[in-house]
């Protein structure tokens, strides 16, 4: 399950970073129209870096679910029909 989480998170991050690169290119193109566009893209860069690092840390350390379980033959399993 770890590789599924890792792959999905990496795919989502690749899309987000692609949008960020597009926004950064547009911020250079339209720099003369706004004074705040450089500040906003800088804040967005810091947010994306922290999101990337924190997400991978959470995937590595919070995936502690047991991989398998065992049913002992001493326990009886009862079917319930609704």
TORPA-4810 file (N, C-alpha, C, O; in nm, 3 decimals):
<nodes>
NODE_1_0.082_-0.119_0.000_0.000_0.000_0.000_0.087_0.126_0.000_0.045_0.232_-0.045_X
NODE_2_0.207_0.111_0.051_0.299_0.225_0.057_0.328_0.279_-0.083_0.329_0.401_-0.104_X
NODE_3_0.351_0.190_-0.179_0.384_0.234_-0.314_0.265_0.300_-0.383_0.283_0.388_-0.467_X
NODE_4_0.145_0.258_-0.348_0.025_0.322_-0.402_0.014_0.465_-0.351_-0.008_0.557_-0.429_X
NODE_5_0.031_0.484_-0.218_0.028_0.618_-0.160_0.138_0.705_-0.220_0.116_0.821_-0.254_X
NODE_6_0.256_0.648_-0.231_0.370_0.721_-0.284_0.346_0.764_-0.428_0.376_0.878_-0.466_X
NODE_7_0.293_0.674_-0.508_0.268_0.704_-0.648_0.158_0.807_-0.668_0.172_0.898_-0.749_X
NODE_8_0.049_0.794_-0.594_-0.061_0.889_-0.606_-0.016_1.027_-0.560_-0.047_1.127_-0.626_X
NODE_9_0.056_1.034_-0.449_0.101_1.163_-0.398_0.201_1.228_-0.494_0.197_1.349_-0.516_X
NODE_10_0.289_1.148_-0.552_0.385_1.202_-0.648_0.314_1.253_-0.773_0.352_1.356_-0.827_X
NODE_11_0.213_1.182_-0.818_0.136_1.226_-0.935_0.064_1.358_-0.908_0.066_1.449_-0.991_X
NODE_12_0.001_1.369_-0.791_-0.069_1.493_-0.756_0.031_1.608_-0.742_0.003_1.720_-0.785_X
NODE_13_0.146_1.582_-0.682_0.248_1.687_-0.669_0.302_1.730_-0.804_0.330_1.848_-0.824_X
NODE_14_0.317_1.638_-0.895_0.365_1.674_-1.029_0.267_1.768_-1.098_0.307_1.862_-1.165_X
NODE_15_0.138_1.742_-1.081_0.037_1.830_-1.139_0.042_1.967_-1.072_0.038_2.069_-1.141_X
NODE_16_0.050_1.970_-0.939_0.056_2.098_-0.867_0.180_2.178_-0.904_0.171_2.299_-0.925_X
NODE_17_0.295_2.112_-0.912_0.418_2.183_-0.950_0.411_2.230_-1.095_0.469_2.333_-1.129_X
NODE_18_0.343_2.157_-1.181_0.324_2.203_-1.319_0.241_2.330_-1.325_0.274_2.423_-1.399_X
NODE_19_0.133_2.335_-1.247_0.054_2.457_-1.240_0.134_2.572_-1.181_0.120_2.686_-1.223_X
NODE_20_0.220_2.540_-1.083_0.302_2.645_-1.025_0.400_2.702_-1.128_0.418_2.823_-1.136_X
NODE_21_0.462_2.616_-1.205_0.555_2.664_-1.308_0.482_2.751_-1.411_0.536_2.851_-1.458_X
NODE_22_0.361_2.713_-1.446_0.282_2.794_-1.536_0.250_2.930_-1.474_0.258_3.033_-1.542_X
NODE_23_0.215_2.931_-1.346_0.187_3.057_-1.277_0.312_3.143_-1.267_0.305_3.265_-1.279_X
NODE_24_0.426_3.081_-1.244_0.551_3.157_-1.234_0.586_3.220_-1.369_0.631_3.335_-1.374_X
NODE_25_0.567_3.147_-1.478_0.591_3.205_-1.610_0.498_3.323_-1.638_0.539_3.425_-1.694_X
NODE_26_0.372_3.309_-1.598_0.278_3.419_-1.618_0.311_3.537_-1.527_0.284_3.652_-1.562_X
NODE_27_0.368_3.510_-1.410_0.404_3.622_-1.322_0.517_3.705_-1.383_0.520_3.826_-1.365_X
NODE_28_0.608_3.642_-1.454_0.713_3.718_-1.522_0.654_3.794_-1.642_0.696_3.906_-1.671_X
NODE_29_0.559_3.733_-1.709_0.501_3.795_-1.827_0.416_3.918_-1.789_0.420_4.020_-1.859_X
NODE_30_0.340_3.907_-1.679_0.249_4.015_-1.639_0.299_4.090_-1.517_0.219_4.140_-1.438_X
NODE_31_0.429_4.099_-1.501_0.489_4.166_-1.385_0.451_4.314_-1.380_0.437_4.370_-1.272_X
NODE_32_0.435_4.377_-1.494_0.407_4.520_-1.496_0.262_4.553_-1.460_0.230_4.670_-1.437_X
NODE_33_0.174_4.453_-1.453_0.033_4.478_-1.423_0.001_4.471_-1.275_-0.102_4.523_-1.233_X
NODE_34_0.086_4.409_-1.194_0.056_4.392_-1.052_0.183_4.401_-0.970_0.289_4.353_-1.010_X
NODE_35_0.170_4.465_-0.854_0.284_4.474_-0.763_0.294_4.350_-0.674_0.401_4.321_-0.621_X
NODE_36_0.184_4.279_-0.657_0.179_4.168_-0.561_0.204_4.031_-0.623_0.211_3.933_-0.550_X
NODE_37_0.216_4.022_-0.752_0.224_3.891_-0.816_0.354_3.818_-0.779_0.354_3.696_-0.766_X
NODE_38_0.464_3.889_-0.762_0.589_3.826_-0.721_0.581_3.774_-0.577_0.631_3.666_-0.546_X
NODE_39_0.516_3.851_-0.490_0.502_3.809_-0.350_0.413_3.685_-0.340_0.442_3.593_-0.263_X
NODE_40_0.307_3.683_-0.417_0.215_3.570_-0.413_0.281_3.443_-0.465_0.264_3.337_-0.405_X
NODE_41_0.357_3.452_-0.572_0.424_3.333_-0.623_0.535_3.287_-0.529_0.564_3.167_-0.523_X
NODE_42_0.598_3.379_-0.457_0.699_3.339_-0.359_0.635_3.265_-0.242_0.687_3.164_-0.195_X
NODE_43_0.521_3.315_-0.195_0.447_3.247_-0.088_0.399_3.110_-0.136_0.404_3.012_-0.061_X
NODE_44_0.354_3.104_-0.259_0.310_2.977_-0.316_0.425_2.878_-0.328_0.406_2.758_-0.307_X
NODE_45_0.543_2.926_-0.363_0.661_2.839_-0.370_0.694_2.781_-0.233_0.720_2.661_-0.222_X
NODE_46_0.693_2.863_-0.131_0.723_2.815_0.005_0.617_2.716_0.050_0.649_2.615_0.113_X
NODE_47_0.491_2.743_0.018_0.383_2.651_0.054_0.398_2.517_-0.016_0.380_2.412_0.046_X
NODE_48_0.431_2.517_-0.144_0.447_2.392_-0.218_0.567_2.311_-0.171_0.561_2.188_-0.166_X
NODE_49_0.675_2.378_-0.136_0.792_2.306_-0.085_0.758_2.241_0.049_0.792_2.125_0.071_X
NODE_50_0.692_2.315_0.138_0.657_2.258_0.268_0.553_2.147_0.252_0.559_2.047_0.324_X
NODE_51_0.459_2.163_0.160_0.360_2.059_0.136_0.426_1.932_0.083_0.390_1.821_0.123_X
NODE_52_0.521_1.947_-0.006_0.591_1.832_-0.063_0.668_1.756_0.044_0.658_1.634_0.055_X
NODE_53_0.745_1.828_0.122_0.827_1.764_0.226_0.740_1.701_0.333_0.764_1.586_0.371_X
NODE_54_0.640_1.773_0.381_0.554_1.721_0.487_0.475_1.599_0.438_0.457_1.504_0.514_X
NODE_55_0.428_1.603_0.315_0.352_1.489_0.262_0.434_1.362_0.253_0.386_1.255_0.290_X
NODE_56_0.558_1.374_0.205_0.643_1.255_0.198_0.681_1.205_0.337_0.692_1.084_0.359_X
NODE_57_0.701_1.295_0.431_0.729_1.253_0.569_0.610_1.176_0.626_0.627_1.072_0.689_X
NODE_58_0.490_1.228_0.603_0.370_1.159_0.652_0.352_1.024_0.585_0.311_0.928_0.651_X
NODE_59_0.380_1.014_0.457_0.367_0.884_0.390_0.468_0.784_0.446_0.434_0.668_0.467_X
NODE_60_0.590_0.828_0.471_0.691_0.735_0.522_0.665_0.692_0.665_0.687_0.575_0.698_X
NODE_61_0.618_0.782_0.751_0.609_0.750_0.892_0.470_0.716_0.942_0.457_0.659_1.050_X
NODE_62_0.366_0.748_0.869_0.232_0.719_0.917_0.170_0.596_0.853_0.055_0.563_0.883_X
NODE_63_0.241_0.529_0.767_0.191_0.406_0.706_0.228_0.289_0.796_0.315_0.209_0.762_X
NODE_64_0.161_0.279_0.911_0.194_0.176_1.009_0.085_0.071_1.020_0.084_-0.006_1.116_X
NODE_65_-0.006_0.068_0.925_-0.113_-0.031_0.929_-0.054_-0.171_0.910_0.038_-0.189_0.831_X
NODE_66_-0.107_-0.270_0.983_-0.055_-0.406_0.965_-0.084_-0.456_0.824_-0.191_-0.433_0.768_X
NODE_67_0.014_-0.524_0.768_0.003_-0.569_0.629_-0.084_-0.694_0.616_-0.143_-0.718_0.511_X
NODE_68_-0.092_-0.773_0.721_-0.172_-0.895_0.712_-0.236_-0.923_0.848_-0.201_-0.862_0.949_X
NODE_69_-0.329_-1.016_0.848_-0.393_-1.058_0.971_-0.407_-1.208_0.968_-0.397_-1.272_0.863_X
NODE_70_-0.431_-1.264_1.085_-0.435_-1.410_1.096_-0.564_-1.451_1.166_-0.601_-1.394_1.269_X
NODE_71_-0.630_-1.550_1.110_-0.749_-1.607_1.174_-0.709_-1.742_1.229_-0.666_-1.831_1.156_X
NODE_72_-0.723_-1.757_1.359_-0.687_-1.884_1.421_-0.802_-1.982_1.406_-0.918_-1.941_1.405_X
NODE_73_-0.773_-2.109_1.393_-0.881_-2.207_1.374_-0.966_-2.228_1.498_-1.072_-2.290_1.488_X
NODE_74_-0.925_-2.180_1.614_-1.003_-2.199_1.736_-1.127_-2.109_1.740_-1.224_-2.141_1.808_X
NODE_75_-1.123_-1.999_1.668_-1.236_-1.908_1.671_-1.339_-1.949_1.567_-1.305_-1.990_1.456_X
NODE_76_-1.466_-1.938_1.606_-1.574_-1.972_1.513_-1.621_-1.845_1.444_-1.633_-1.739_1.506_X
NODE_77_-1.648_-1.858_1.318_-1.701_-1.747_1.240_-1.846_-1.776_1.213_-1.881_-1.882_1.159_X
NODE_78_-1.932_-1.682_1.250_-2.075_-1.703_1.233_-2.127_-1.612_1.123_-2.101_-1.492_1.123_X
NODE_79_-2.200_-1.672_1.030_-2.257_-1.593_0.922_-2.385_-1.527_0.971_-2.465_-1.588_1.042_X
NODE_80_-2.403_-1.406_0.932_-2.527_-1.333_0.965_-2.596_-1.297_0.835_-2.539_-1.231_0.749_X
NODE_81_-2.720_-1.342_0.824_-2.797_-1.315_0.704_-2.902_-1.210_0.737_-2.974_-1.222_0.836_X
NODE_82_-2.908_-1.110_0.654_-3.006_-1.002_0.677_-3.120_-1.015_0.584_-3.212_-0.933_0.587_X
</nodes>
